[in-house]
Amino acid sequence: MKKFLAVLLVLLMALPVCASAQEVVNVYNWEDYIDESVLELFEQETGIHVNYMNFTTNEDMMVKVETSPGAFDLVFPSEYMVERMLAKDLLAEIDYANIPNAQYTLPNLLNPSYDPNNAHSVPYMWGTVGILYNTTMVEEPVDSWGILWDTKYTDNVFMLDSIRDSMGVTLKYLGYSMNTHDIIALEEAKAKLIEQKQSGVVKAYQVDETKDKMVAGEAALAVVWSGDAQYAIDLNPDLAYSIPKEGSNVWVDCMVIPKTAKNKENAEKFIDFLCRPDIAQMNCEAIWYSSPNTGAIELMGEAYTSNTTMNPSEEALAGCEYFNDIQGDFLTLYNILWMDVKNAK
């Protein structure tokens, strides 16, 4: 009996060790931004469990990363937020020996200004900001941001509930850079957005729900990211997408590892998995943002390369620019301007 009890005690003591022994990777990504079967495939191939969590804006993500050290192993910020995270010394350097599939990254996305030599970030997806419109409701060409102020479309325009995007497209419409620090230009953009809101043109400021509402025909025009546009176009052939002639934002969402990550090697394994051409193809075809992966692009062929929403021409991109990060007093000013817009009656 004593021997039996001793063996039983040893087994009971071992149970919690076994239960906690499974390896994990804690992933923090945008809503609707991965083919969910990719998570299952990764777990099947590696035995590493993916704790998958979502955010809706870069700013929300940043707050969580700063206030929850150790909670996330892999995060997906946009390029300007990578710049901010680096300034705050929040990111670990990536060991590319563990990410051989990074070789498939498009050359024009390598060595970016926001992260020289991609020391801390790997591109995940890229795209543009433009206008998604319903061709049965809009008769004239959609080639300028100015259409968003046309009172013909009263209560028929969805704007992005995003400070950088809505301010950015307004600045481009007024002839300024999206990254301007000119206070007069910013005040002019604020006044233009308030004018738009007070005219009754704006139906709502929103983010993820816009694509489905456009599919349902709930508005004529919407400011959207290109992947959401492609998603909507696939479901409603009356929809089309345009990058206005004044120019727009071209962006890159990246994969980064916080310095406080508890499972850095597992994060690098997951990055490498997402950079594998067949997996990158699965993600691209599931969420319809532009792929940074040359191998995936080759696998997708003409169906991808001929799609101007996902693969815009050099001419369309000529007037586009990346966002630069804004910090400190200037960020405070930006937030005040945006609240003035949102609170306008």
Secondary structure, DSSP 8 states (H G I E B T S, - for coil): -HHHHHHHHHHHHHHHHHHT-S-EEEEEEETT-S-HHHHHHHHHHH--EEEEEEESSHHHHHHHHHHSTTS-SEE--BHHHHHHHHHTT-B----GGG-GGGGGB-GGGSS-TTSGGGSS-EEEEEEEEEEEEETTT--S---SGGGGG-GGGTT-EEEES-HHHHHHHHHHHTT--TT---HHHHHHHHHHHHHHHHTT-EEEEESTTHHHHHHTT--SEEEEEHHHHHHHHHH-TTEEEE--TT--BEEEEEEB-BTT-S-HHHHHHHHHHHTSHHHHHHHHHHH--B--BHHHHHHHTHHHHT-TTTS--HHHHTT-B------HHHHHHHHHHHHHHHH--
